[in-house]
């Protein structure tokens, strides 16, 4: 465990930043991040409308991030299918990433926080390209892909 103190999310308590990625770190990250996401004015309502059982949802998300970051293979789902019917706009990806980055930076030392953020950015780029690009085909708005280094929002 690192000796760098950090304010624990929403508790005011002091915690230590984690030096490496492991199951307990991923579990803590998912819990803290989704606590923030649920309270967020922009993306919180999307979650509130579609997640009836938060304990089950958080367990599934821990499986997803464990599979992604630790190659455990526990997640057996389709992220595109899970998000396809949701009312997601490009700027929501920017907000999601900002909250993710803040939470990862609070809980982890620089190395693992950066790994988590880079992976989240790649996942967000893939999801946004897959979910938003078809809608842009029938629009006069220019297509903005995160893969080109631009923000997700159209502003």
N, C-alpha and C positions, 0 to 999 in steps of 0.2 A: 504494500500500500504506500502511496506517495505521502509526503508530509505537507503538501500544499493545501491549506485550509480553503474551503469554499462554502458559501452559504447553501444549505440544503434547500431544495425546491419547496417553497410554500411553508416551511416550518420555522425558519429563522435559526435553526440549529446549525452548528458547524460540522461539516463532514470533510473527509479527505478525498481528493481526486483519485480516481482509479488509474493505475499505470498500464493495465493491459485489458484486453477484451476477454470476457469469460461469460458464462451463463448468468451469474448473478449481476454482472454489470449490464448485460443486455436487458435483463428483467427490470432493473432499476431505471434504465434509460427509457424503455417503453412505457413504464408506469408514469414517470415524470413528464415525458413528452406528451402523452395522450391526456394527462391532466391539464396541461397547458392548451392543447389543441381543442379539447372539449369546451374550455372557457373562452376561446377566441371568438370574437365577433364575426369574423369572416368564415372560418372553416368549421367552427363548433356546431352551427346549425345543420350542416351536412351530416356530421356524425350523429347528432341527436335524432335525426329523421330516420336513420337506417340501422342503428345499433341498439337492439333491445336488451342484450345481455353483455354488459361490459366485461365481466370476469371472463367469459368465454372468448370474447373478441380480443382482449389483451393476451390471453394464453395463445391464441392463434398468431397474433403479431409477434410474440416472443419466439414462437416456432419459426416464423418467417425470417426474422432478423438473425436468429441462431443459424438457420440454414444459409443465409446470405453471408454472414460474417465469420461463422465458425465451421461452415460446410457440414453441418450435422445431418442435413437432408430430412429434417422433421416436417417441414412445411410441404404439404401436398395440395396445392391450390393453384388458381389462375388469377393473378392480380388484375389482368385486363378485364376478365369477366366480372370480377368483384367490383370494379369501378365503372364499368361501361355505362350503366344506367343512372349514375349519379350526376347531379347538376354541377359539374366541376368546370370552373373557368380557369384560364391561364394564370391569372394573378393568385389563385389559390395555391398553385404549386410554389410560387415565390414565398408565400406566407408559411406554408408547410415547411419549406426548407429553412426559413429564418428561425422558426421555432425549434426545429430539429438541431440546427447549428448551435443555437443558444444553450439548449439542454445538453448536447454532447460536450460542449466547451465547459459547462459547469460541472459535469460529472466525471470527465476524463481528462487526463493529461493531454498535451498537444498531439502526440503521435496517434493514439487511438481515436481521439476526437476527430482528427483530420481523416483517418481511415473511414470512420462512420459517416462523416459529411461527404466525402468523395463518393462513397457507395450510394448514399441517398441521392446525390446529384445525378448520378448515372441512372438510377431507378426512376427518378422524377423525369429525366429527359426521355427515357423510353416510354413511360406511361403517357406523358404529355404528347409526344409524337403520335403514339398509337390512338389516344383518345381524342385529341383536339384536331389533328391534321384532317381527318375526314370531314369535320365540320367546316374547315377552311376551304375545302374544295368548292363549296357552294356559296362562298362569301367573297365580297370585294376586298376584304382585309388582306394585307400581305401575310403570308405564312411566316411565323417566327419559330424556328426550332431551337430548343435549348442546346442541341448538339452544335449549333453554330456559335455558342457562347453568349447568346442574347437572353434577356430575362424572358420568363414565360408570359408575362402580361403584355398586352398590346399597347399600353400607354408608352 
